[in-house]
């Protein structure tokens, strides 16, 4: 059976950076208006007053300092607090496919080969623009790729699930090379009026090319992949086509991103840490000897604790890459951004870990070794 290799990665970063200070200024303006408009009801105890936020609170809670977004104008408008992303005609490329194509072009340029060698495209993301036609097929058409394409959604774990799927296609002989893209416009699925979550996400797109080892020039051997899921309601997005079928008033007023953050922390950290250590042991890899971990970028406190449990000590910034201070949580793309930005210094034979985890619960581990 042929070996699968991560041959190249790509990144598209939107041009608009939104700082915590800007986000808080907008949020607090909304809070002030809400509390003023509902002063009588608040005084009567009928509703609770909203609490203002601060940049310091956000950074302490998450490690996030800023995020990139596809549109900033709507997010700094207290009257709107959602991005301005106009609907495009069907004849024009969709915005999700467009940013995926940009990341793919970056990966293809680094790969240095013609797209005719790509036999499949996977769009693995948690925030899909539509149900169908698949964004992957739209990306396939835009790039001029033959073969087949499909979308997959495993929330924040979509990238590692996508790498595993791509590697399986390659090792089975179904494809010479697979392009896997992770376009995430998380700002469109976020309630910017919720103090506990309005700061969490940013927008970005990443891409990974997986190909046969015999065709690869350099790159990373995929030493082992493992996936895990366990049902939980603690991270949820109820937006879907069945919403319109529900009687008026049924369900939460905001059916987009919601989570029980403390429960997620308590339950996901041990699940992921144990999974990494067990998978490493099964592969004959000493987890304490990993040169680097590129973890899902959800929360700096989660990443630091997982890193400590895996390495058996406090990890250094070089061992446990953090990019969420600049990018925030970009769902499926976070671990790929970290890998893309912090992997050039590896020598042949050195081993690292790409790991993602999130709603589901879901988790994926991909151990890679520099060729």
HUPE-V393891 format. One line per field, one symbol per residue. ss: DSSP state (H for helix, E for strand, C for the rest). phi: phi as a letter, one per 20 degrees, with the letter a starting at -180 (. if undefined). burial: 1 if it has 9 or more other C-alpha atoms within 8 Angstrom, else 0. A space follows every 50 residues. Layout:
ss: ???
phi: ???
burial: ???
This chain:
ss: CCCEEEEEEEEECCCEEEEHHHHHHHHHHHHHHHHHHCHHHHHCCCCCCC CCCCHHHHHHHHCCCEEEECCCCCCCCCCCCCCCCCCCCCCCCCHHHHHH HHHHHHHHHHHCCCHHHCCEEEEECCCCCCCCCCHHHHHHHHHCCCCEEE EECCHHHHHHHHHHHHHHHHHHCCCCEEEEEEEEEHHHHCCCCCCCCCCC ECEEEEEEEEEEHHHCCCCEEEEEEEEEECCCCCEEECCCHHHHHCCCCC CCCCCCEEECHHHHHHHHHHHHHHHHHHHHHHCCCCHHHCCEEEECCCCH HHHHHHHHHHHCCCCCCCCECCCHHHHCECHHHHHHHHHHHCCCCCCCCC EEEEEEEECCCEEEEEEEEEC
phi: .feecfeacbbddgfdedegffffgffffffffffffdgffffemfceff dfdbfffffffcnedabecfbdgfeddffdlbfecgfdfffdffffffff fffffffffffmcfffeedbcdddbdcefbfafffgfffgffemeencbb ebcclfegfffffgfffffffenfbfbceddcecdfffdcefddgecfef dcdabcbcddbfffeedmncfefacbcbcbfbefcbcefaffgfeeggne nffddefbbdgffggfeegfgfgffffffgffemdfffeffbcdegeebf ffffffgfffemaffegfecfdcffedmfdlfegffggffecbfefegne dccebcargqfbbbcceccfe
burial: 01111111111101011111011111111110011000001100000000 00111001100111111111110111110011100000000010011111 11111111011000100111111111110000011111110000110011 11111111111111011111110011111111111110111100101111 11111111111110010011111111100000011100000000000000 00001111000001100111011111101110000010010111111111 01111111111000100011111111111111111111110000000001 111111111111111111110
